[in-house]
């Protein structure tokens, strides 16, 4: 988990709202607003 903390250290805190949830046998899809903060995290993701 240290890698996760280091990878996300530069991400500013943000608020999101989870709207509609669609469940499927393979998982859940969530409608997230605003989606920009989540999208901007793509450059900070870390492989374990």
Helices and strands as residue ranges (DSSP letters): H 2-7, E 17-24, E 27-33, H 36-40, G 41-44
